Amino acid sequence: MPNVFVYGTLMFPEVAGLVAQIDSVGEPITIQGFKRFEARTRDWGNYPVIQRDEIASVEGLLFRELTEKQLAKLDWYEDVDHGLYVREQVQHKHGGKTLDVQLYVCGPALERRLLEPLSKPWDPVVFRKNELDRYLNEIVLPTIGSDVFKSTFNA
């Protein structure tokens, strides 16, 4: 059962719950070797992404032991099949143990849609205040309400 690190919109219980029926709040952790940015695109708006950066770290949440169905929903939501995000596995030292952790990094399809190079940090506090309601209503709810999502996951 995979452990998944989230660092962007999936940190919000409203999003993770709707997308993958994740009902836990997640455990705060920091992953080394990645940096979080705001990806600006013309067609999709602004999205959080991470890229490898050996001297940086990213704060987020760890969801432990997700089901394969939850992971499949996250992959679908992150559009892994089309290269929007790429799911990678890293090892993370936590509580005296080393955990295998899955995370989603910026993929080639998203890189092609960028309006500008990644440089601006993505801030979850600002997102919650200014964007979360719009994101839920314009992105999340239509996505999980789509016929493709429903038929793929028998929702």
Contacts in CASP RR format, 6 or more apart in sequence:
PFRMAT RR
TARGET T0000
AUTHOR 0000-0000-0000
METHOD contacts of the structure
MODEL  1
MPNVFVYGTLMFPEVAGLVAQIDSVGEPITIQGFKRFEARTRDWGNYPVI
QRDEIASVEGLLFRELTEKQLAKLDWYEDVDHGLYVREQVQHKHGGKTLD
VQLYVCGPALERRLLEPLSKPWDPVVFRKNELDRYLNEIVLPTIGSDVFK
STFNA
1 65 0 8 1.000
1 66 0 8 1.000
1 67 0 8 1.000
1 68 0 8 1.000
2 65 0 8 1.000
2 66 0 8 1.000
2 68 0 8 1.000
2 71 0 8 1.000
2 100 0 8 1.000
2 102 0 8 1.000
3 62 0 8 1.000
3 63 0 8 1.000
3 64 0 8 1.000
3 65 0 8 1.000
3 66 0 8 1.000
3 99 0 8 1.000
3 100 0 8 1.000
3 101 0 8 1.000
3 102 0 8 1.000
4 62 0 8 1.000
4 63 0 8 1.000
4 66 0 8 1.000
4 71 0 8 1.000
4 74 0 8 1.000
4 101 0 8 1.000
4 102 0 8 1.000
4 103 0 8 1.000
5 29 0 8 1.000
5 31 0 8 1.000
5 60 0 8 1.000
5 61 0 8 1.000
5 62 0 8 1.000
5 63 0 8 1.000
5 90 0 8 1.000
5 92 0 8 1.000
5 101 0 8 1.000
5 102 0 8 1.000
5 103 0 8 1.000
6 16 0 8 1.000
6 60 0 8 1.000
6 61 0 8 1.000
6 63 0 8 1.000
6 103 0 8 1.000
6 104 0 8 1.000
7 31 0 8 1.000
7 34 0 8 1.000
7 36 0 8 1.000
7 48 0 8 1.000
7 50 0 8 1.000
7 58 0 8 1.000
7 59 0 8 1.000
7 60 0 8 1.000
7 61 0 8 1.000
7 103 0 8 1.000
8 36 0 8 1.000
8 48 0 8 1.000
8 60 0 8 1.000
8 122 0 8 1.000
8 124 0 8 1.000
8 127 0 8 1.000
9 15 0 8 1.000
9 47 0 8 1.000
9 48 0 8 1.000
9 127 0 8 1.000
9 135 0 8 1.000
10 16 0 8 1.000
10 19 0 8 1.000
10 22 0 8 1.000
10 61 0 8 1.000
10 74 0 8 1.000
11 60 0 8 1.000
11 61 0 8 1.000
11 124 0 8 1.000
12 124 0 8 1.000
12 128 0 8 1.000
12 132 0 8 1.000
13 22 0 8 1.000
13 25 0 8 1.000
14 132 0 8 1.000
14 136 0 8 1.000
14 140 0 8 1.000
15 135 0 8 1.000
15 136 0 8 1.000
15 140 0 8 1.000
16 22 0 8 1.000
16 63 0 8 1.000
17 23 0 8 1.000
18 136 0 8 1.000
18 140 0 8 1.000
18 141 0 8 1.000
18 144 0 8 1.000
19 73 0 8 1.000
19 74 0 8 1.000
19 77 0 8 1.000
19 140 0 8 1.000
19 143 0 8 1.000
19 144 0 8 1.000
20 66 0 8 1.000
20 70 0 8 1.000
20 71 0 8 1.000
20 73 0 8 1.000
20 74 0 8 1.000
20 77 0 8 1.000
21 70 0 8 1.000
21 73 0 8 1.000
22 63 0 8 1.000
22 66 0 8 1.000
22 70 0 8 1.000
24 63 0 8 1.000
25 61 0 8 1.000
26 61 0 8 1.000
26 62 0 8 1.000
26 63 0 8 1.000
26 64 0 8 1.000
27 61 0 8 1.000
27 62 0 8 1.000
27 63 0 8 1.000
27 64 0 8 1.000
28 59 0 8 1.000
28 60 0 8 1.000
28 61 0 8 1.000
28 62 0 8 1.000
29 59 0 8 1.000
29 60 0 8 1.000
29 61 0 8 1.000
29 62 0 8 1.000
29 92 0 8 1.000
29 94 0 8 1.000
30 57 0 8 1.000
30 58 0 8 1.000
30 59 0 8 1.000
30 60 0 8 1.000
31 57 0 8 1.000
31 58 0 8 1.000
31 60 0 8 1.000
31 90 0 8 1.000
31 92 0 8 1.000
31 101 0 8 1.000
31 103 0 8 1.000
32 56 0 8 1.000
32 57 0 8 1.000
32 92 0 8 1.000
33 52 0 8 1.000
33 53 0 8 1.000
33 54 0 8 1.000
33 55 0 8 1.000
33 56 0 8 1.000
33 57 0 8 1.000
33 58 0 8 1.000
34 50 0 8 1.000
34 51 0 8 1.000
34 52 0 8 1.000
34 53 0 8 1.000
34 56 0 8 1.000
34 57 0 8 1.000
34 58 0 8 1.000
34 103 0 8 1.000
34 105 0 8 1.000
35 50 0 8 1.000
35 51 0 8 1.000
35 52 0 8 1.000
35 53 0 8 1.000
35 56 0 8 1.000
35 57 0 8 1.000
35 58 0 8 1.000
36 48 0 8 1.000
36 49 0 8 1.000
36 50 0 8 1.000
36 58 0 8 1.000
36 121 0 8 1.000
36 122 0 8 1.000
37 48 0 8 1.000
37 49 0 8 1.000
37 50 0 8 1.000
37 51 0 8 1.000
37 106 0 8 1.000
37 118 0 8 1.000
37 119 0 8 1.000
37 120 0 8 1.000
37 121 0 8 1.000
37 122 0 8 1.000
38 46 0 8 1.000
38 47 0 8 1.000
38 48 0 8 1.000
38 49 0 8 1.000
38 118 0 8 1.000
38 120 0 8 1.000
38 121 0 8 1.000
38 122 0 8 1.000
39 46 0 8 1.000
39 47 0 8 1.000
39 48 0 8 1.000
39 49 0 8 1.000
39 106 0 8 1.000
39 110 0 8 1.000
39 114 0 8 1.000
39 118 0 8 1.000
40 46 0 8 1.000
40 114 0 8 1.000
40 115 0 8 1.000
40 116 0 8 1.000
40 120 0 8 1.000
41 47 0 8 1.000
41 110 0 8 1.000
41 113 0 8 1.000
41 114 0 8 1.000
41 115 0 8 1.000
42 113 0 8 1.000
42 115 0 8 1.000
43 113 0 8 1.000
44 113 0 8 1.000
46 122 0 8 1.000
46 131 0 8 1.000
47 110 0 8 1.000
47 122 0 8 1.000
48 122 0 8 1.000
48 124 0 8 1.000
48 127 0 8 1.000
49 85 0 8 1.000
49 105 0 8 1.000
49 106 0 8 1.000
49 107 0 8 1.000
49 110 0 8 1.000
49 118 0 8 1.000
49 122 0 8 1.000
50 58 0 8 1.000
50 103 0 8 1.000
50 104 0 8 1.000
50 105 0 8 1.000
50 106 0 8 1.000
51 105 0 8 1.000
51 106 0 8 1.000
51 118 0 8 1.000
52 105 0 8 1.000
62 92 0 8 1.000
62 94 0 8 1.000
62 99 0 8 1.000
62 101 0 8 1.000
66 74 0 8 1.000
69 153 0 8 1.000
71 102 0 8 1.000
72 153 0 8 1.000
73 153 0 8 1.000
74 104 0 8 1.000
75 81 0 8 1.000
75 87 0 8 1.000
76 149 0 8 1.000
76 152 0 8 1.000
76 153 0 8 1.000
77 143 0 8 1.000
78 84 0 8 1.000
78 85 0 8 1.000
78 87 0 8 1.000
78 104 0 8 1.000
79 85 0 8 1.000
79 109 0 8 1.000
80 86 0 8 1.000
80 87 0 8 1.000
80 104 0 8 1.000
82 109 0 8 1.000
83 107 0 8 1.000
83 108 0 8 1.000
83 109 0 8 1.000
83 110 0 8 1.000
84 107 0 8 1.000
84 109 0 8 1.000
84 110 0 8 1.000
85 104 0 8 1.000
85 105 0 8 1.000
85 106 0 8 1.000
85 107 0 8 1.000
85 110 0 8 1.000
86 104 0 8 1.000
86 105 0 8 1.000
86 106 0 8 1.000
86 107 0 8 1.000
86 108 0 8 1.000
87 102 0 8 1.000
87 103 0 8 1.000
87 104 0 8 1.000
88 102 0 8 1.000
88 103 0 8 1.000
88 104 0 8 1.000
88 105 0 8 1.000
89 100 0 8 1.000
89 101 0 8 1.000
89 102 0 8 1.000
89 103 0 8 1.000
90 100 0 8 1.000
90 101 0 8 1.000
90 103 0 8 1.000
91 98 0 8 1.000
91 99 0 8 1.000
91 100 0 8 1.000
91 101 0 8 1.000
92 98 0 8 1.000
92 99 0 8 1.000
92 101 0 8 1.000
93 99 0 8 1.000
106 118 0 8 1.000
127 135 0 8 1.000
143 149 0 8 1.000
144 155 0 8 1.000
145 155 0 8 1.000
149 155 0 8 1.000
END
